[in-house]
Amino acid sequence: MIEMVEKNKNEEENEDKNIINEENKTPDDIIIKLLYRTEKAEKYNIFGKKFVENNKNNIKLNIDGCITDLKSDCELNKGYNTIIMTIMNPIKKFESMFYDCKCLENIDELNKLDTKYCSNFSHMFHGCSSLKDISSLKNWNVSNGNNFSNMFHGCSSLSDISSLQNWYISSVINETPSSSDFISYNFSKMFCECSSLYDISGLENWNVSDVNDFSFMFDGCSSLYNIKALYNWNVSHGNNFSSMFKGCSKLLDISPLEYWNLSNSKNFSYMFYGCSSLYNIKSLEKWGVSNGNNFSFMFYGCTNLKDIIL
């Protein structure tokens, strides 16, 4: 009988270690399961180092039934690994959260994240080369976000971002760029090196009127051929368009950019560098670029370009 009691006691202790104690959860706690798929058993990044350093006390992990503090990498088994993340406090900064998580494949449960207080989404999924589906982000409240730079940089398996169509990007700011209350928005390298991305229709209704940096935004998007979604973008506050479409080798038609207001832009360098399928730029003849001071290599490598009458 004594042996049986000790056995039951040990089982209870193990259970306490192996599961997340629901009684200790606060109303703000969120439990999220993430799926990582690996080719072989070894150490992998499961979170970005910078994110771990900035959020040491915000998250606990359950890895193979063991509760552990937040760490940027751990030993993962070959195949599929489910990692359970418990967020104890609201996170206001998602910078580099999954930086270089090359084996992160399923983020379905990120729809639980409360993002309404977050201003910095930079590098959040930078280097997540296995990530294909971001539909779980479709209802995120990003209205307070102003830094989206490198957010999906290097997501080379990502082909469709239509789920982002309802994102309300721009906060309600009626100040001018010279005002001390004006907040500038950074889209630099947001989709850089998303080499499978071909559909950007989800960006059509984005309010980008407060964005000042569009540099490298679609750099290396070698599958992108249709940019009609950008037709109604108000880019009048933009001052840096350097390398925006650099390396978009399938891009044929840039007429959707015809009526862009570029009066505040200074940097157009490398903007269409390597757009080897582009053959006509007549639609740019209405551009007002009198404030531009850098046009270096703007059309370098546009080997099919035949008409340069502007």
C-alpha positions as CSV (number, residue, x, y, z in Angstrom):
1,M,0.0,0.0,0.0
2,I,2.8,2.4,0.9
3,E,4.5,1.6,-2.5
4,M,1.3,2.4,-4.3
5,V,0.9,5.7,-2.4
6,E,4.4,6.7,-3.3
7,K,3.9,5.8,-6.9
8,N,0.7,7.9,-7.1
9,K,2.5,10.8,-5.4
10,N,5.4,10.6,-8.0
11,E,2.9,10.5,-10.8
12,E,1.2,13.7,-9.5
13,E,4.6,15.5,-9.1
14,N,5.5,14.5,-12.7
15,E,2.2,15.7,-13.9
16,D,2.7,19.1,-12.2
17,K,6.0,19.4,-14.0
18,N,4.7,18.3,-17.4
19,I,1.6,20.3,-17.9
20,I,0.8,24.0,-17.6
21,N,-0.9,24.7,-14.4
22,E,-4.2,26.3,-15.4
23,E,-4.9,27.6,-11.8
24,N,-1.8,29.8,-12.0
25,K,-2.9,31.4,-15.2
26,T,-4.0,35.1,-15.1
27,P,-6.8,36.4,-17.3
28,D,-4.2,37.8,-19.6
29,D,-2.4,34.5,-20.1
30,I,-2.6,33.0,-23.6
31,I,-1.6,29.5,-24.6
32,I,-0.3,29.1,-28.1
33,K,0.9,26.0,-29.9
34,L,3.5,26.3,-32.7
35,L,4.6,23.7,-35.1
36,Y,8.2,23.3,-36.2
37,R,9.3,20.8,-38.8
38,T,12.9,19.8,-38.9
39,E,14.9,17.7,-41.3
40,K,17.1,16.3,-38.6
41,A,17.5,16.3,-34.8
42,E,19.6,19.2,-33.7
43,K,19.4,22.7,-32.1
44,Y,17.1,25.1,-33.9
45,N,16.0,28.7,-33.3
46,I,12.4,28.7,-31.9
47,F,12.5,32.4,-31.1
48,G,14.7,35.3,-32.1
49,K,17.6,36.1,-29.7
50,K,16.7,39.8,-29.5
51,F,13.1,38.9,-28.7
52,V,14.2,36.5,-25.9
53,E,16.4,39.1,-24.4
54,N,13.7,41.7,-24.3
55,N,10.9,39.4,-23.0
56,K,12.6,37.2,-20.5
57,N,9.7,37.2,-18.0
58,N,6.8,37.3,-20.4
59,I,6.8,33.7,-21.7
60,K,7.1,30.2,-20.5
61,L,7.5,27.2,-22.8
62,N,6.4,23.6,-22.6
63,I,8.8,21.5,-24.6
64,D,8.3,17.7,-24.6
65,G,6.2,18.1,-21.5
66,C,8.8,20.1,-19.6
67,I,8.2,23.7,-18.5
68,T,11.2,25.9,-19.2
69,D,12.0,29.6,-19.4
70,L,12.0,31.3,-22.8
71,K,15.0,30.4,-24.9
72,S,16.0,31.3,-28.4
73,D,16.9,27.7,-29.4
74,C,16.4,24.1,-28.2
75,E,17.0,20.6,-29.3
76,L,14.2,19.5,-31.7
77,N,13.5,16.0,-32.9
78,K,13.5,15.1,-36.6
79,G,10.0,15.7,-38.1
80,Y,7.2,17.7,-36.4
81,N,7.7,19.4,-33.0
82,T,4.9,21.1,-31.1
83,I,6.0,23.9,-28.8
84,I,3.5,25.3,-26.3
85,M,4.0,28.9,-25.4
86,T,2.3,30.6,-22.5
87,I,2.3,34.4,-22.5
88,M,1.9,35.6,-18.9
89,N,1.7,39.3,-19.7
90,P,0.7,41.4,-22.7
91,I,3.6,41.8,-25.1
92,K,3.9,45.3,-26.6
93,K,6.9,44.6,-28.8
94,F,7.1,41.7,-31.3
95,E,10.4,42.7,-32.8
96,S,12.4,39.7,-33.9
97,M,10.0,37.3,-32.2
98,F,10.6,34.4,-34.7
99,Y,13.8,35.7,-36.2
100,D,15.6,33.1,-38.3
101,C,13.1,30.3,-37.3
102,K,13.7,28.4,-40.5
103,C,11.7,25.4,-39.4
104,L,8.6,27.3,-38.2
105,E,5.8,26.0,-40.4
106,N,2.4,26.4,-38.7
107,I,1.4,29.6,-36.8
108,D,-2.3,29.0,-36.8
109,E,-2.7,29.8,-33.1
110,L,-1.1,33.2,-33.4
111,N,-4.6,34.5,-34.0
112,K,-4.8,34.5,-30.2
113,L,-2.2,37.2,-29.8
114,D,-3.4,40.6,-28.6
115,T,-1.5,43.0,-30.9
116,K,-3.4,46.2,-30.4
117,Y,-0.8,47.8,-28.2
118,C,2.2,46.8,-30.4
119,S,4.1,49.5,-32.3
120,N,7.1,47.4,-33.5
121,F,6.6,44.4,-35.7
122,S,10.0,44.6,-37.3
123,H,11.8,41.3,-38.1
124,M,9.0,39.4,-36.6
125,F,9.1,36.5,-39.1
126,H,12.5,37.4,-40.7
127,G,14.1,34.3,-42.1
128,C,11.1,32.0,-41.6
129,S,11.8,30.3,-44.9
130,S,9.3,27.4,-44.3
131,L,6.4,29.6,-43.5
132,K,3.7,29.3,-46.2
133,D,0.4,30.3,-44.6
134,I,-0.1,33.5,-42.6
135,S,-4.0,33.4,-42.7
136,S,-4.0,33.4,-38.9
137,L,-2.8,37.0,-38.9
138,K,-5.9,38.3,-40.9
139,N,-7.7,39.7,-37.8
140,W,-4.7,41.2,-36.1
141,N,-5.2,44.8,-34.9
142,V,-2.0,46.6,-36.0
143,S,-3.5,50.1,-35.8
144,N,-0.7,51.2,-33.4
145,G,2.1,49.7,-35.5
146,N,4.6,52.0,-37.1
147,N,7.6,49.8,-37.8
148,F,6.9,46.9,-40.1
149,S,10.5,46.8,-41.5
150,N,11.8,43.3,-42.4
151,M,8.6,41.7,-41.0
152,F,8.5,39.0,-43.6
153,H,12.0,39.3,-44.9
154,G,13.3,36.0,-46.3
155,C,9.9,34.2,-46.1
156,S,10.8,32.5,-49.3
157,S,7.9,30.0,-49.2
158,L,5.3,32.7,-48.8
159,S,3.3,33.2,-52.0
160,D,0.0,34.8,-51.0
161,I,-0.6,37.7,-48.5
162,S,-4.2,38.2,-49.3
163,S,-5.0,37.5,-45.6
164,L,-3.5,40.9,-44.7
165,Q,-6.2,42.8,-46.7
166,N,-8.0,44.0,-43.5
167,W,-5.0,45.3,-41.7
168,Y,-5.5,48.9,-40.7
169,I,-2.0,50.2,-41.1
170,S,-2.1,53.9,-40.5
171,S,-3.1,55.5,-37.3
172,V,-5.2,58.5,-37.4
173,I,-2.7,61.3,-37.6
174,N,-3.5,64.6,-39.1
175,E,-0.2,66.3,-38.5
176,T,2.3,67.2,-41.3
177,P,5.8,65.6,-41.5
178,S,7.3,68.7,-40.0
179,S,5.1,68.5,-36.9
180,S,6.6,67.0,-33.7
181,D,3.5,64.8,-33.3
182,F,3.9,63.2,-36.7
183,I,4.9,59.5,-36.6
184,S,6.7,58.1,-39.6
185,Y,6.1,54.6,-40.7
186,N,8.7,52.2,-41.9
187,F,8.0,49.5,-44.5
188,S,11.6,49.0,-45.5
189,K,12.3,45.3,-46.6
190,M,8.9,44.2,-45.4
191,F,8.6,41.5,-48.0
192,C,12.3,41.5,-49.1
193,E,13.4,38.2,-50.6
194,C,9.9,36.7,-50.6
195,S,10.9,34.9,-53.7
196,S,7.6,32.9,-54.1
197,L,5.4,35.9,-53.6
198,Y,3.2,36.6,-56.6
199,D,-0.1,37.9,-55.2
200,I,-0.1,41.2,-53.3
201,S,-3.8,42.0,-53.8
202,G,-4.1,42.0,-50.0
203,L,-2.3,45.3,-49.9
204,E,-4.8,47.1,-52.1
205,N,-6.7,49.0,-49.4
206,W,-3.8,49.7,-47.1
207,N,-3.5,53.3,-45.9
208,V,0.2,54.1,-46.5
209,S,-0.2,57.8,-46.4
210,D,2.1,58.1,-43.3
211,V,4.8,55.8,-44.6
212,N,8.1,57.5,-45.4
213,D,10.4,54.5,-46.1
214,F,9.5,52.0,-48.8
215,S,13.1,51.0,-49.6
216,F,13.7,47.4,-50.5
217,M,10.0,46.6,-49.8
218,F,9.7,44.0,-52.6
219,D,13.4,43.5,-53.2
220,G,14.1,40.0,-54.5
221,C,10.4,39.2,-55.1
222,S,11.4,37.3,-58.2
223,S,7.9,35.8,-58.7
224,L,6.0,39.1,-58.5
225,Y,4.6,40.2,-61.8
226,N,1.4,42.0,-61.0
227,I,1.4,45.2,-58.8
228,K,-2.1,46.5,-59.7
229,A,-2.9,46.5,-55.9
230,L,-0.6,49.5,-55.5
231,Y,-2.6,51.7,-57.9
232,N,-4.4,53.8,-55.3
233,W,-1.6,54.0,-52.8
234,N,-1.0,57.5,-51.4
235,V,2.8,57.6,-51.1
236,S,3.0,61.4,-50.9
237,H,5.0,61.2,-47.6
238,G,7.5,58.7,-48.9
239,N,11.0,59.9,-49.2
240,N,12.9,56.7,-49.8
241,F,12.0,54.3,-52.7
242,S,15.5,52.9,-53.1
243,S,15.5,49.3,-54.4
244,M,11.7,49.0,-53.8
245,F,11.3,46.6,-56.8
246,K,14.9,45.5,-57.1
247,G,15.2,42.0,-58.5
248,C,11.5,41.7,-59.5
249,S,12.6,39.9,-62.6
250,K,9.0,38.9,-63.7
251,L,7.6,42.4,-63.3
252,L,6.2,43.4,-66.7
253,D,3.8,46.3,-66.1
254,I,4.4,49.3,-63.8
255,S,1.5,51.4,-65.1
256,P,-0.3,51.1,-61.7
257,L,2.4,53.5,-60.4
258,E,1.5,56.1,-63.0
259,Y,-0.3,58.5,-60.6
260,W,1.9,58.2,-57.6
261,N,2.7,61.5,-55.9
262,L,6.5,61.3,-55.4
263,S,7.1,65.0,-54.8
264,N,8.7,64.4,-51.4
265,S,10.9,61.5,-52.5
266,K,14.7,62.0,-52.7
267,N,16.0,58.5,-53.2
268,F,15.1,56.4,-56.3
269,S,18.4,54.5,-56.6
270,Y,18.1,50.9,-57.7
271,M,14.3,51.1,-57.7
272,F,13.8,48.8,-60.7
273,Y,17.3,47.3,-60.7
274,G,17.3,43.9,-62.3
275,C,13.7,44.1,-63.5
276,S,14.7,42.1,-66.6
277,S,11.2,41.6,-68.0
278,L,10.2,45.3,-67.9
279,Y,10.0,46.7,-71.4
280,N,8.1,50.0,-71.1
281,I,8.3,52.8,-68.6
282,K,6.2,55.4,-70.4
283,S,3.7,55.4,-67.5
284,L,6.3,57.2,-65.3
285,E,6.2,60.3,-67.5
286,K,3.8,62.0,-65.0
287,W,6.0,61.5,-62.0
288,G,7.1,64.7,-60.3
289,V,10.6,63.9,-59.1
290,S,12.1,67.4,-58.9
291,N,13.2,66.8,-55.3
292,G,15.0,63.6,-56.2
293,N,18.7,63.6,-55.7
294,N,19.7,60.0,-56.2
295,F,18.7,58.1,-59.4
296,S,21.8,55.8,-59.5
297,F,21.3,52.4,-61.1
298,M,17.5,53.0,-61.2
299,F,16.9,50.8,-64.2
300,Y,20.2,48.9,-64.2
301,G,19.8,45.4,-65.6
302,C,16.4,46.1,-67.3
303,T,17.6,44.2,-70.3
304,N,14.2,44.2,-72.1
305,L,13.6,47.9,-71.7
306,K,12.9,49.3,-75.2
307,D,11.0,52.6,-74.5
308,I,12.5,55.2,-72.4
309,I,10.6,58.2,-73.7
310,L,9.6,60.2,-70.6
